[in-house]
Amino acid sequence: MGEIELRAHACGRRQVVRHKPSTLEESFTDFILSRQALLCTPGTLKFYHNTLSKFLEWLESDGGDDPSE
């Protein structure tokens, strides 16, 4: 996949952060942090966390831990 671009609203400004996550866990963390920065509700964050955690567990049990696959 390439670089990930996260847009966060901090102090009323838009900030773009670019980097390459090396694992699915880092990609998961980046996604959750980006949703927090976008001010998603606590219920939405909990839904994302619960749903994606289960999906990541399944992927990792199948031997996948590279987000580019």
CORZI-V88435 format. One line per field, one symbol per residue. ss: DSSP state (@ for helix, = for strand, . for the rest). phi: phi as a letter, one per 30 degrees, with the letter a starting at -180 (. if undefined). burial: + if it has 24 or more other ideal C-beta (glycine too) atoms within 12 Angstrom, else -. Layout:
ss: ???
phi: ???
burial: ???
This chain:
ss: ...=======..=======....@@@@@@@@@@@@@@....@@@@@@@@@@@@@@@@@@@@........
phi: .jdccccbcbhiccbccbacdcbddddddeddddddddiddedddddeddddddddeddddcjcbcddd
burial: -----+--------------+--+--+++++++++------------+-------+----------+--
